[in-house]
Amino acid sequence: MPASSPAAGLLRRSGRRWLACAGIVALVVALVVALPFAGLALEALKGSPGLWAHLVSSILPVALVDTVILLAGVGLVTATLGTAAAWLVTAYAFPGRRVLEGALLLPLAVPTYIIAYAYLDILHPIGPVQGAVRWMLGYESPRQFRLPDIRSMAGCILLLGFVLYPYVYIPTRAMFLTQPGNLIDAARTLGISRRAVFWRVALPMARPAVAVGIALALMETLNDVGAAEFLGVRTMTVSIYTTWITRTDLPGAAQIALMLLLIVVGLVALERWARRRQGYAVDTRRNHGMTPVSVAPSKGVLLLAAGLVPVLLGFVAPAIYLAIEAWKRYQFASLSARLLHEAVNTIVIATLATAVTITLGLLIAYAARLRPDTGWLLRVSTLGYAAPGTVVAIGVLIVLGSADQLIDRAALQWVGISTGLVFLGSGAAVVYALTVRFLAISAGGIEAGLSRIPLSLDHAARTLGQSPSGTFRHVHLPLSKTAIAAAALLVFVDCVKELPATLLLRPLNVETFATHLYGEAARGTYEEASIAALAIVAISVLPVVFLSRVGVAGSASSTSARKNETIEDTRT
């Protein structure tokens, strides 16, 4: 097609319009994410009379100390379990290793508040575990013998650690798989034992992946409100919730939320500082991966048993407990209409939030492809994942609450009718909060899919007369549909599991599986929520199965890697 033809001029004008629209779209999506944080800062500036005197005297000392201890403990447990599990399945070959590789991902399917909910009943003084221990030791009553209470800081650290260690396991195993095998061989040639190879060669090179995994696990810990409250640990997140709900002090809650946000920024900065000088170069043309060492059958059984311990404690035990309790509940009262309504609410909210999140993620990822100079706007749009759900919920409440007030005043002034809470009363606030929270998953996954499409296909489509919109419909969308579908699955499951934002922003008399479980566990009526908890776990298993099918190494580019990219983006 001649460059001076009318069709070519039309294509050039169409391309310029698309580039302009791409910049505007990227800016709008970034503003959608940034608006709640701006509202949070403005609300915090209003102050709260007498709040800080009360916080300093009775809340902040306990909350800060508990938060620091919890983060340190969870970081230590997840680093130990995740790194050890990754090395186990990478460095050694034994029967059942392939199954163990996928099974170690299963705790990802158990939200933190569900693990606390399950173990509170499993380890209750009159529960099955302590009853069996007393029977074996010859005791008859909890007054004679009882195990340490799970409602403690140590209990919270262990339970969260056994659920969150896959965040370290996934990137660390991927790093072990890509480490140069010739370095391992050279170390062994020099007489270094397999154990020393781990400490002196493999682990130092894997420190960046371990650090990123720990940072992700600690962010999930800060986001938790259910497990910490159930187990009696007063973290900063729990303090935000109680300040808002109990004291009805929104400016005070916003101020504490900003403090928590600073802690998150500090974690990211600390992770960045810890590996500021880390790096190595490898000639991949002459490199081979690490070769696992075959072990004797007896030792292989011991290694398999050791690898299954975190799986049993982090997934199998609570899943079996939930299945048994759900069956008992079903036999006693069948499925209640209330549970069916909660299922509908859960699916509707998660589906709407997924649709909005995927749409915005596709828009900004495609805008970044068309205009690389908008990459910083893409990074801004992913910042919501770095913030705890409670912080995002408060920011959304401030923004949409103000919008509801403006709409109501305008309607009263113009037509004499009160509109009430348009956004907060319709569930739009929950969808907005979930969109801000999980847009990083959508944008990161879709951007990764689009990056695999060579630019030569764009040039070929334009040469054949396709407009930018035609290129998108006929080239980019078909080739990236797998990445879009995977991102949609991950976003949907995260929306189903999300507790803080849903708990704080849901309309009155609207319950989801997560909020129903939280309410029943807070009242101590565990059996009432077993079916809802089992449903959440069953839904959450879907992406874990997906990750197991594509392989742990590949999964680093789908779940953990898109979260790792979020960490990288927040540094700027």
C-alpha positions as CSV (number, residue, x, y, z in Angstrom):
1,M,0.0,0.0,0.0
2,P,1.6,3.3,-1.1
3,A,2.5,5.5,1.8
4,S,0.7,8.5,0.3
5,S,-2.6,6.7,-0.4
6,P,-5.8,7.8,1.4
7,A,-6.0,4.5,3.2
8,A,-2.5,4.9,4.6
9,G,-3.3,8.4,5.8
10,L,-6.4,7.1,7.5
11,L,-4.4,4.4,9.2
12,R,-1.9,6.9,10.4
13,R,-4.6,9.1,11.8
14,S,-6.3,6.1,13.4
15,G,-3.0,5.1,15.0
16,R,-2.5,8.6,16.4
17,R,-6.0,8.5,17.9
18,W,-5.3,5.1,19.5
19,L,-2.0,6.3,21.0
20,A,-3.8,9.3,22.5
21,C,-6.6,7.2,23.8
22,A,-4.1,4.7,25.2
23,G,-2.5,7.5,27.3
24,I,-5.8,8.7,28.5
25,V,-7.0,5.2,29.5
26,A,-3.7,4.5,31.3
27,L,-4.1,7.8,33.3
28,V,-7.7,7.1,34.2
29,V,-7.0,3.5,35.4
30,A,-4.1,4.8,37.5
31,L,-6.3,7.5,39.0
32,V,-8.9,4.9,39.9
33,V,-6.3,3.0,41.9
34,A,-4.7,6.1,43.4
35,L,-7.9,7.9,44.5
36,P,-8.6,5.8,47.6
37,F,-5.1,6.4,48.9
38,A,-5.4,10.1,48.3
39,G,-8.8,10.1,50.1
40,L,-7.1,8.2,53.0
41,A,-4.4,10.9,53.3
42,L,-7.0,13.7,53.3
43,E,-9.1,12.0,55.9
44,A,-6.1,11.4,58.1
45,L,-5.3,15.2,58.0
46,K,-8.7,15.9,59.7
47,G,-7.4,14.6,62.9
48,S,-9.3,12.9,65.7
49,P,-9.6,14.6,69.1
50,G,-8.1,12.6,71.8
51,L,-7.2,9.7,69.6
52,W,-3.5,9.9,69.8
53,A,-3.4,10.1,73.5
54,H,-5.6,7.0,73.6
55,L,-3.5,5.2,71.0
56,V,-0.2,6.0,72.7
57,S,-1.4,5.0,76.1
58,S,-3.3,1.8,75.3
59,I,-3.3,0.6,71.7
60,L,-0.2,1.5,69.7
61,P,2.4,-0.1,72.1
62,V,0.6,-3.4,72.1
63,A,-0.3,-3.2,68.4
64,L,3.2,-2.3,67.2
65,V,5.0,-4.9,69.4
66,D,2.6,-7.6,68.4
67,T,2.9,-6.6,64.7
68,V,6.7,-6.7,64.8
69,I,6.8,-10.0,66.6
70,L,4.3,-11.5,64.3
71,L,6.1,-10.3,61.2
72,A,9.5,-11.6,62.5
73,G,8.1,-14.9,63.5
74,V,6.1,-15.5,60.2
75,G,9.1,-14.4,58.2
76,L,11.4,-16.9,60.0
77,V,8.9,-19.8,59.7
78,T,8.1,-19.2,56.0
79,A,11.7,-18.7,55.1
80,T,12.7,-21.9,56.8
81,L,9.8,-24.1,55.5
82,G,9.8,-22.6,52.0
83,T,13.5,-22.7,51.4
84,A,13.9,-26.2,52.9
85,A,11.0,-27.6,50.8
86,A,12.3,-26.0,47.6
87,W,15.8,-27.5,48.2
88,L,14.3,-30.9,49.1
89,V,12.4,-31.3,45.8
90,T,15.2,-29.8,43.7
91,A,18.3,-31.3,45.1
92,Y,17.2,-34.9,45.7
93,A,15.4,-37.6,43.7
94,F,13.2,-40.0,45.7
95,P,9.9,-41.8,45.1
96,G,6.9,-39.4,45.3
97,R,9.0,-36.3,44.6
98,R,6.9,-35.2,41.6
99,V,3.7,-35.5,43.7
100,L,5.3,-33.6,46.5
101,E,6.3,-30.7,44.2
102,G,2.6,-30.0,43.5
103,A,1.3,-30.9,47.0
104,L,3.6,-28.3,48.6
105,L,1.4,-25.7,46.8
106,L,-1.8,-26.8,48.5
107,P,-1.7,-24.6,51.6
108,L,-2.2,-21.6,49.2
109,A,-5.8,-22.8,49.0
110,V,-6.4,-22.2,52.7
111,P,-7.0,-18.5,53.6
112,T,-5.3,-17.5,56.9
113,Y,-8.6,-16.9,58.7
114,I,-9.8,-20.4,57.7
115,I,-6.6,-22.1,59.1
116,A,-7.2,-20.2,62.4
117,Y,-10.9,-21.1,62.4
118,A,-10.1,-24.8,61.8
119,Y,-7.3,-25.2,64.4
120,L,-9.2,-23.3,67.1
121,D,-11.6,-26.3,67.1
122,I,-9.1,-29.0,66.3
123,L,-6.9,-28.0,69.2
124,H,-9.6,-27.0,71.6
125,P,-9.1,-28.3,75.2
126,I,-12.0,-30.7,74.6
127,G,-11.3,-31.2,70.9
128,P,-10.1,-34.4,69.2
129,V,-6.3,-33.8,69.5
130,Q,-6.1,-32.9,73.1
131,G,-8.6,-35.6,74.0
132,A,-6.4,-38.2,72.2
133,V,-3.3,-36.9,74.0
134,R,-5.0,-37.1,77.4
135,W,-6.2,-40.6,76.7
136,M,-2.7,-41.8,75.8
137,L,-1.3,-40.2,78.9
138,G,-4.0,-41.5,81.2
139,Y,-5.6,-38.2,82.1
140,E,-9.4,-37.8,82.2
141,S,-10.0,-34.0,82.2
142,P,-8.5,-30.8,80.7
143,R,-7.9,-29.7,84.3
144,Q,-5.4,-32.5,84.7
145,F,-3.6,-31.9,81.4
146,R,-3.9,-29.6,78.5
147,L,-1.7,-28.4,75.7
148,P,-0.6,-24.7,75.4
149,D,-3.4,-22.6,74.1
150,I,-3.4,-22.0,70.4
151,R,-4.8,-18.5,71.0
152,S,-1.4,-17.0,71.4
153,M,1.4,-15.2,69.5
154,A,3.2,-18.5,69.0
155,G,0.1,-20.2,67.7
156,C,-0.6,-17.4,65.3
157,I,3.0,-17.4,64.0
158,L,3.0,-21.2,63.4
159,L,-0.4,-21.3,61.7
160,L,0.3,-18.4,59.4
161,G,3.7,-19.8,58.6
162,F,2.3,-23.2,57.6
163,V,-0.2,-21.4,55.2
164,L,2.1,-18.8,53.7
165,Y,5.4,-20.7,53.2
166,P,4.5,-21.4,49.5
167,Y,5.1,-17.7,48.8
168,V,8.8,-18.5,49.5
169,Y,8.7,-22.0,48.1
170,I,7.6,-21.0,44.6
171,P,10.2,-18.4,43.7
172,T,13.0,-20.1,45.6
173,R,12.4,-23.4,43.8
174,A,12.3,-21.6,40.5
175,M,15.7,-20.0,41.5
176,F,17.2,-23.3,42.4
177,L,16.1,-24.8,39.1
178,T,17.8,-22.0,37.1
179,Q,21.0,-22.0,39.1
180,P,24.1,-23.1,37.1
181,G,24.7,-26.8,37.7
182,N,28.4,-26.3,36.8
183,L,28.9,-24.3,40.0
184,I,27.4,-27.1,42.1
185,D,29.6,-29.6,40.3
186,A,32.7,-27.5,40.9
187,A,31.9,-27.2,44.6
188,R,31.4,-31.0,44.9
189,T,34.7,-31.5,43.0
190,L,36.4,-29.4,45.6
191,G,35.2,-31.8,48.3
192,I,32.3,-29.8,49.6
193,S,29.4,-31.9,51.0
194,R,25.9,-31.6,49.7
195,R,24.9,-29.8,52.9
196,A,27.7,-27.3,52.5
197,V,26.8,-26.7,48.9
198,F,23.4,-25.6,50.0
199,W,24.7,-23.1,52.6
200,R,27.7,-21.8,50.7
201,V,26.6,-21.9,47.0
202,A,22.9,-22.5,46.4
203,L,21.4,-20.4,49.2
204,P,23.5,-17.3,48.7
205,M,22.5,-17.3,45.0
206,A,18.8,-17.8,45.9
207,R,18.7,-15.0,48.5
208,P,16.8,-12.6,46.1
209,A,14.0,-15.1,45.6
210,V,13.8,-15.9,49.3
211,A,13.7,-12.2,50.2
212,V,10.9,-11.5,47.7
213,G,9.0,-14.5,49.0
214,I,9.3,-13.4,52.6
215,A,8.1,-9.9,51.6
216,L,5.0,-11.4,50.0
217,A,4.3,-13.6,53.0
218,L,4.6,-10.6,55.3
219,M,2.3,-8.5,53.2
220,E,-0.3,-11.3,53.4
221,T,0.3,-11.3,57.2
222,L,-0.4,-7.6,57.4
223,N,-3.5,-8.0,55.3
224,D,-4.9,-10.6,57.7
225,V,-7.5,-9.5,60.2
226,G,-9.5,-12.7,60.8
227,A,-6.7,-15.1,62.0
228,A,-5.1,-12.5,64.2
229,E,-8.4,-11.5,65.9
230,F,-9.4,-15.2,66.3
231,L,-6.1,-16.0,67.9
232,G,-6.0,-13.0,70.2
233,V,-3.1,-11.1,68.5
234,R,-3.7,-7.3,68.4
235,T,-2.0,-6.3,65.2
236,M,-2.1,-2.9,63.5
237,T,-4.7,-4.3,61.1
238,V,-7.0,-5.4,64.0
239,S,-6.5,-2.0,65.6
240,I,-7.7,-0.2,62.4
241,Y,-10.8,-2.4,62.3
242,T,-11.6,-1.8,66.0
243,T,-11.0,1.9,65.8
244,W,-13.3,2.2,62.9
245,I,-16.1,-0.2,64.0
246,T,-15.9,0.1,67.8
247,R,-15.0,3.8,68.2
248,T,-16.7,4.9,64.9
249,D,-13.6,7.0,64.4
250,L,-12.9,7.2,60.6
251,P,-10.1,9.8,60.8
252,G,-8.4,7.9,63.5
253,A,-8.6,4.6,61.5
254,A,-7.2,6.5,58.5
255,Q,-4.3,7.7,60.5
256,I,-3.5,4.1,61.8
257,A,-4.0,2.9,58.2
258,L,-1.3,5.3,57.0
259,M,1.0,4.1,59.7
260,L,0.4,0.5,58.5
261,L,1.0,1.6,54.9
262,L,4.4,3.0,56.0
263,I,5.2,-0.4,57.5
264,V,4.5,-2.0,54.1
265,V,6.7,0.5,52.4
266,G,9.4,-0.2,55.0
267,L,9.1,-3.9,54.3
268,V,9.6,-3.3,50.6
269,A,12.5,-1.0,51.2
270,L,14.1,-3.5,53.6
271,E,13.8,-6.3,51.0
272,R,15.3,-4.0,48.4
273,W,18.2,-3.0,50.7
274,A,18.9,-6.7,51.7
275,R,19.6,-7.6,48.2
276,R,21.0,-4.4,46.8
277,R,24.3,-6.0,45.9
278,Q,23.0,-9.4,44.9
279,G,23.4,-10.6,41.3
280,Y,25.3,-13.0,39.1
281,A,25.8,-13.7,35.5
282,V,25.7,-17.1,33.8
283,D,26.5,-18.1,30.2
284,T,23.4,-20.1,29.5
285,R,24.9,-21.6,26.4
286,R,27.4,-23.6,28.5
287,N,25.3,-24.1,31.6
288,H,23.1,-27.0,32.7
289,G,20.6,-27.0,35.5
290,M,21.0,-28.6,38.9
291,T,20.8,-32.4,38.7
292,P,18.9,-34.0,41.7
293,V,20.9,-36.7,43.5
294,S,19.2,-40.1,43.9
295,V,19.0,-41.3,47.5
296,A,18.5,-44.8,49.1
297,P,14.9,-45.9,49.4
298,S,14.9,-45.7,53.2
299,K,16.2,-42.1,53.1
300,G,13.8,-41.3,50.3
301,V,10.9,-42.3,52.5
302,L,12.2,-40.0,55.3
303,L,12.6,-37.1,52.9
304,L,9.1,-37.6,51.5
305,A,7.7,-37.8,55.1
306,A,9.5,-34.6,56.0
307,G,8.2,-32.8,52.9
308,L,4.6,-33.9,53.6
309,V,4.6,-32.4,57.1
310,P,3.8,-28.8,56.0
311,V,1.3,-30.1,53.5
312,L,-0.5,-32.1,56.3
313,L,-0.5,-29.3,58.7
314,G,-1.2,-26.5,56.3
315,F,-3.9,-28.2,54.1
316,V,-4.8,-31.8,54.7
317,A,-5.7,-31.6,58.4
318,P,-7.9,-28.4,58.1
319,A,-9.4,-29.7,54.9
320,I,-10.4,-33.1,56.5
321,Y,-11.7,-31.3,59.5
322,L,-13.9,-29.0,57.4
323,A,-15.2,-31.9,55.3
324,I,-16.2,-33.9,58.4
325,E,-17.8,-30.9,60.1
326,A,-19.6,-29.9,56.9
327,W,-21.0,-33.4,56.5
328,K,-22.2,-33.4,60.1
329,R,-23.9,-30.1,59.5
330,Y,-25.5,-31.2,56.3
331,Q,-26.9,-34.4,57.9
332,F,-28.3,-32.3,60.8
333,A,-29.9,-29.4,58.9
334,S,-29.2,-30.0,55.2
335,L,-28.3,-26.8,53.2
336,S,-30.0,-23.8,54.6
337,A,-31.5,-21.1,52.4
338,R,-29.2,-18.6,54.1
339,L,-26.1,-20.6,52.8
340,L,-27.6,-20.6,49.2
341,H,-28.0,-16.8,49.4
342,E,-24.5,-16.4,50.6
343,A,-23.3,-18.5,47.7
344,V,-25.1,-16.3,45.3
345,N,-23.7,-13.1,46.9
346,T,-20.2,-14.5,46.9
347,I,-20.4,-15.5,43.2
348,V,-22.0,-12.3,42.1
349,I,-19.6,-10.0,43.9
350,A,-16.6,-12.0,42.8
351,T,-17.8,-12.2,39.2
352,L,-18.5,-8.5,39.0
353,A,-15.2,-7.6,40.6
354,T,-13.3,-10.0,38.3
355,A,-15.0,-8.6,35.2
356,V,-14.1,-5.0,36.1
357,T,-10.6,-5.9,37.2
358,I,-9.9,-7.9,34.0
359,T,-11.3,-5.1,31.8
360,L,-9.2,-2.4,33.5
361,G,-6.1,-4.7,33.5
362,L,-6.5,-5.4,29.8
363,L,-6.9,-1.7,29.1
364,I,-3.9,-0.5,30.9
365,A,-1.7,-3.5,29.9
366,Y,-2.6,-2.9,26.2
367,A,-2.0,0.9,26.7
368,A,1.5,0.1,28.0
369,R,2.1,-2.0,24.9
370,L,1.0,0.7,22.6
371,R,2.8,3.4,24.5
372,P,5.8,2.3,26.6
373,D,6.1,5.7,28.1
374,T,2.9,4.9,30.1
375,G,4.7,2.1,31.9
376,W,4.9,4.2,35.1
377,L,1.1,4.5,35.1
378,L,0.9,0.7,34.9
379,R,3.1,0.5,38.0
380,V,0.9,2.9,39.8
381,S,-2.2,0.8,38.9
382,T,-0.6,-2.2,40.7
383,L,0.1,-0.5,44.0
384,G,-3.2,-1.7,45.5
385,Y,-1.9,-5.2,46.0
386,A,0.9,-3.9,48.2
387,A,-1.7,-2.3,50.6
388,P,-3.6,-4.4,53.1
389,G,-7.3,-4.9,52.4
390,T,-8.3,-2.9,55.4
391,V,-6.3,0.1,54.2
392,V,-7.9,-0.1,50.8
393,A,-11.4,-0.5,52.3
394,I,-11.0,2.7,54.4
395,G,-9.8,4.7,51.3
396,V,-12.7,3.4,49.2
397,L,-15.2,4.2,52.0
398,I,-13.9,7.8,52.2
399,V,-14.0,8.4,48.4
400,L,-17.4,6.7,47.7
401,G,-18.9,8.0,51.0
402,S,-18.2,11.5,49.9
403,A,-19.5,10.8,46.4
404,D,-22.8,9.4,48.0
405,Q,-23.1,12.6,50.0
406,L,-22.6,14.8,47.0
407,I,-25.2,12.8,44.9
408,D,-27.7,12.9,47.7
409,R,-27.4,16.6,48.3
410,A,-27.6,17.3,44.6
411,A,-30.7,15.1,44.3
412,L,-32.4,16.8,47.2
413,Q,-31.6,20.2,45.8
414,W,-32.7,19.5,42.2
415,V,-35.6,17.1,42.5
416,G,-36.3,16.9,46.2
417,I,-35.6,13.2,46.5
418,S,-32.9,11.6,48.7
419,T,-30.9,9.0,46.9
420,G,-29.3,7.5,50.0
421,L,-26.1,5.4,49.7
422,V,-25.8,4.8,46.0
423,F,-22.4,3.2,46.1
424,L,-22.0,2.0,49.6
425,G,-25.5,0.6,49.7
426,S,-25.4,-1.2,46.4
427,G,-22.2,-3.3,46.8
428,A,-20.3,-1.1,44.3
429,A,-17.9,-0.2,47.1
430,V,-16.9,-3.8,47.6
431,V,-16.4,-4.3,43.8
432,Y,-14.3,-1.1,43.7
433,A,-12.1,-2.2,46.7
434,L,-11.6,-5.6,45.2
435,T,-10.6,-4.0,41.8
436,V,-8.1,-1.8,43.5
437,R,-6.7,-4.6,45.6
438,F,-6.3,-7.2,42.8
439,L,-5.7,-5.1,39.6
440,A,-2.0,-6.0,39.9
441,I,-2.9,-9.7,39.3
442,S,-4.9,-8.8,36.2
443,A,-2.5,-6.2,34.7
444,G,0.6,-8.2,35.5
445,G,-0.8,-11.5,34.1
446,I,-2.2,-9.9,30.9
447,E,1.0,-7.8,30.4
448,A,3.0,-11.0,30.6
449,G,0.8,-12.6,28.0
450,L,1.0,-9.6,25.7
451,S,4.8,-9.4,26.1
452,R,5.1,-12.9,24.5
453,I,3.5,-11.6,21.3
454,P,6.3,-10.3,19.0
455,L,6.0,-6.7,17.7
456,S,6.6,-8.1,14.2
457,L,3.0,-9.4,14.2
458,D,1.8,-5.8,14.9
459,H,3.8,-4.5,12.0
460,A,2.5,-7.3,9.7
461,A,-1.1,-6.6,10.7
462,R,-0.7,-2.9,10.0
463,T,1.0,-3.6,6.7
464,L,-2.0,-5.7,5.7
465,G,-4.3,-2.8,6.4
466,Q,-5.6,-3.6,9.9
467,S,-6.4,-0.7,12.1
468,P,-5.2,-0.7,15.8
469,S,-8.6,-1.9,16.9
470,G,-8.5,-4.7,14.2
471,T,-5.0,-5.7,15.3
472,F,-6.2,-6.0,18.8
473,R,-9.3,-8.0,17.9
474,H,-7.7,-10.4,15.4
475,V,-4.1,-10.7,16.7
476,H,-3.6,-9.7,20.3
477,L,-6.8,-10.9,21.9
478,P,-6.7,-14.4,20.4
479,L,-3.0,-14.9,21.3
480,S,-3.4,-13.6,24.9
481,K,-6.7,-15.3,25.8
482,T,-4.9,-17.9,27.8
483,A,-3.1,-15.3,29.9
484,I,-6.4,-13.4,30.3
485,A,-8.3,-16.6,31.4
486,A,-5.6,-17.5,33.9
487,A,-5.6,-13.9,35.4
488,A,-9.4,-14.0,35.6
489,L,-9.3,-17.3,37.5
490,L,-6.7,-16.0,40.0
491,V,-8.6,-12.7,40.5
492,F,-11.9,-14.6,41.0
493,V,-10.5,-16.9,43.6
494,D,-8.8,-14.0,45.5
495,C,-12.1,-12.1,45.5
496,V,-13.8,-15.1,47.0
497,K,-11.2,-15.4,49.7
498,E,-10.9,-11.7,50.5
499,L,-12.2,-10.9,54.0
500,P,-11.2,-7.4,55.2
501,A,-12.5,-5.4,52.3
502,T,-15.7,-7.5,52.0
503,L,-16.3,-7.4,55.8
504,L,-16.0,-3.6,56.0
505,L,-17.7,-2.5,52.8
506,R,-20.5,-5.0,52.2
507,P,-24.1,-3.6,52.3
508,L,-26.3,-4.2,55.2
509,N,-27.8,-7.8,55.4
510,V,-25.5,-9.0,52.7
511,E,-23.3,-11.9,53.7
512,T,-20.7,-13.8,51.7
513,F,-18.9,-17.1,52.6
514,A,-16.0,-15.2,54.0
515,T,-18.1,-12.8,56.2
516,H,-20.4,-15.6,57.3
517,L,-17.4,-17.6,58.4
518,Y,-15.9,-14.6,60.3
519,G,-19.1,-14.0,62.1
520,E,-19.7,-17.6,63.2
521,A,-16.0,-18.0,64.3
522,A,-16.2,-14.8,66.3
523,R,-19.3,-16.2,68.1
524,G,-17.6,-19.6,68.6
525,T,-20.2,-21.5,66.7
526,Y,-17.7,-23.2,64.4
527,E,-20.0,-25.9,63.1
528,E,-22.3,-23.4,61.6
529,A,-19.6,-22.1,59.2
530,S,-18.0,-25.4,58.2
531,I,-19.8,-25.6,54.9
532,A,-18.9,-22.0,53.9
533,A,-15.3,-22.6,54.9
534,L,-15.1,-25.9,52.9
535,A,-16.6,-24.1,49.9
536,I,-13.9,-21.4,50.0
537,V,-11.2,-24.0,50.2
538,A,-12.7,-26.0,47.3
539,I,-12.8,-22.9,45.1
540,S,-9.3,-21.9,46.2
541,V,-7.9,-25.2,45.1
542,L,-8.7,-24.4,41.5
543,P,-5.6,-22.1,40.8
544,V,-3.4,-24.5,42.8
545,V,-4.4,-27.3,40.5
546,F,-3.7,-25.0,37.6
547,L,-0.3,-24.2,39.0
548,S,0.5,-27.9,39.5
549,R,-0.4,-28.7,35.9
550,V,1.8,-26.0,34.4
551,G,4.6,-26.8,36.8
552,V,6.2,-25.0,39.7
553,A,8.8,-23.3,37.5
554,G,6.1,-22.0,35.2
555,S,3.9,-21.0,38.1
556,A,6.5,-18.5,39.1
557,S,5.4,-16.5,36.1
558,S,1.7,-16.7,36.8
559,T,1.0,-16.2,40.5
560,S,4.1,-15.6,42.5
561,A,5.9,-13.8,39.8
562,R,3.1,-11.4,39.1
563,K,3.2,-10.6,42.8
564,N,7.0,-10.3,42.7
565,E,6.6,-7.8,39.9
566,T,4.3,-5.9,42.1
567,I,7.0,-5.7,44.7
568,E,9.4,-4.5,42.1
569,D,6.9,-1.9,40.9
570,T,6.3,-0.5,44.4
571,R,10.0,0.3,44.7
572,T,9.7,3.2,42.3
